[in-house]
């Protein structure tokens, strides 16, 4: 490959290169190699970006799942606390709901309160 390279200078003068053939050949091979490797490097870069995006989306999904689990745990704890801590009024309300006859109980209580007054003991 004994070609001559023509270099155009600033003064429009043509001159021949004095570079040896092996250096010119290595430069040409290097250029071809860099051009040939570019699609695979771009493909690797795109693949790396895709893997990074999938990784971030999976981390986001796990964080959302953990937040939902913490919220569910908090709500369950509040509900259990609300159910297990009954006040006296709630206990009476439950009794009223179970008997279903609150007026009859009030009448029986009034009769029991009046009974000592109507029948005095000797």
C-alpha positions in Angstrom: 0.0 0.0 0.0 2.3 2.7 -1.2 0.0 5.5 -1.5 0.7 9.1 -1.0 -1.5 11.4 1.2 -2.1 14.8 -0.1 -2.4 17.5 2.6 -3.8 20.8 1.7 -2.3 23.6 3.6 -3.6 27.1 4.3 -1.9 28.5 1.2 -3.5 26.1 -1.3 -0.2 24.3 -1.8 -0.3 20.5 -2.3 2.4 18.5 -0.7 3.0 14.7 -0.2 3.1 13.1 3.2 6.2 11.5 4.3 4.4 9.1 6.7 5.5 5.5 6.4 2.9 3.0 5.1 2.6 1.0 8.3 1.7 4.2 10.3 -0.9 5.1 7.7 -2.3 1.6 7.7 -2.5 1.6 11.5 -4.4 4.9 11.4 -6.8 3.6 8.9 -7.3 0.4 10.9 -7.9 2.5 14.0 -10.5 4.6 12.2 -12.3 1.6 10.8 -12.2 -0.1 14.3 -13.7 2.9 16.0 -16.4 3.3 13.4 -17.1 -0.5 13.5 -17.4 -0.5 17.3 -19.7 2.5 17.6 -23.0 0.6 17.0 -22.1 -2.0 19.6 -21.0 0.7 22.1 -24.3 2.6 21.5 -26.2 -0.6 21.9 -24.5 -1.4 25.2 -25.2 2.2 26.4 -28.9 1.9 25.5 -29.0 -1.5 27.3 -27.3 -0.1 30.4 -29.8 2.8 30.4 -32.7 0.3 30.1 -31.4 -1.8 33.0 -31.0 1.3 35.1 -34.6 2.4 34.4 -36.0 -1.0 35.2 -33.9 -1.0 38.4 -35.3 2.4 39.4 -38.9 1.4 38.6 -38.5 -1.8 40.7 -37.1 0.2 43.6 -40.0 2.6 43.3 -42.5 -0.3 43.3 -40.9 -1.8 46.4 -41.0 1.5 48.2 -44.7 2.0 47.4 -45.4 -1.5 48.5 -43.6 -0.9 51.8 -45.5 2.4 52.3 -48.8 0.6 51.7 -47.9 -2.2 54.2 -46.9 0.4 56.8 -50.3 2.2 56.3 -52.2 -1.1 56.5 -50.4 -2.0 59.7 -51.2 1.4 61.2 -54.8 1.2 60.3 -55.1 -2.3 61.6 -53.5 -1.3 64.9 -55.9 1.7 65.3 -58.9 -0.5 64.6 -57.8 -3.2 67.1 -57.2 -0.4 69.7 -60.6 1.1 69.0 -62.4 -2.3 69.3 -60.5 -3.5 72.4 -60.9 -0.3 74.4 -64.6 0.0 75.1 -66.0 2.7 77.3 -68.8 2.0 79.8 -71.3 3.8 77.5 -70.3 1.5 74.7 -70.8 -1.5 76.9 -74.3 -0.3 77.8 -75.0 0.3 74.1 -73.9 -3.3 73.3 -76.2 -4.6 76.0 -79.1 -2.6 74.7 -78.4 -3.9 71.2 -78.3 -7.5 72.4 -81.5 -7.3 74.5 -83.5 -5.2 72.1 -85.9 -4.3 74.9 -84.6 -1.2 76.6 -87.9 0.2 77.6 -88.9 -3.0 79.4 -85.7 -3.0 81.4 -86.3 0.6 82.4 -89.8 -0.2 83.6 -88.5 -3.2 85.6 -85.9 -0.9 87.2 -88.6 1.6 88.1 -90.8 -1.1 89.6 -87.8 -2.3 91.6 -87.1 1.2 92.9 -90.8 1.8 93.9 -91.4 -1.6 95.4 -89.8 -0.7 98.8 -91.9 2.5 99.0 -95.2 0.8 98.3 -94.6 -2.2 100.6 -92.9 -0.9 103.7 -91.4 -3.6 105.8 -92.7 -3.9 109.4 
